[in-house]
Amino acid sequence: MLAMPFNRAETKAIWRAASPSELEAFLPARAPVDKEHIETELRTATGIRDDQGRTVAAVVLITAGYAAEGRYSHYLLTQITLRVGDTLVLKPGAYVLGWTRVAEGLNVHVYDARSGTELGAVIAHPYKTKVRVEPIHIWPPAENSLIQIGRYFLTYHLLSED
């Protein structure tokens, strides 16, 4: 019997943009944030999915009237570990994002969705060329490895689960 050598490159996941129906099935209509269940605006949903069914997705939160108003703006749900920016590592789970304007762009604060605990912040920078402004957009890693908020961008990296 001939044994084939294990080639790690052959097992690398292939990521693509998630379809609207996949996003609707994955993201909640009301996101559990801290002690609230905040309605999401599913028409703004964006995400990526790999050939193994793992998903990373985000959606705008409708926070008017909630304690989260002005603090959170987006809900992020991931089934794989992400490194956002150069240092912020997010394990599989649910997060909320909020931002403030700073001279460099947006200071994006990331919170644990269940507890409301801030996990860190990263700077989203404006893109160097003119882009279509979107409430949020997660680009597949084969295209850009970027998370877009408005006209500002954060880099991300998918980390292996080894």
Secondary structure, DSSP 8 states (H G I E B T S, - for coil): -------GGGG---EEE--HHHHHHHS-SEEEETTEEEEEEEEEEEEEEETTS-EEEEEEE--TTSTTTTT--EEEEESS-EEETTTEEE-SEEEEEEEEEETTEEEEEEEETTT--EEEEEEEEE-SS----EEEEE--TTTT-EEEEETEEEEEEE----
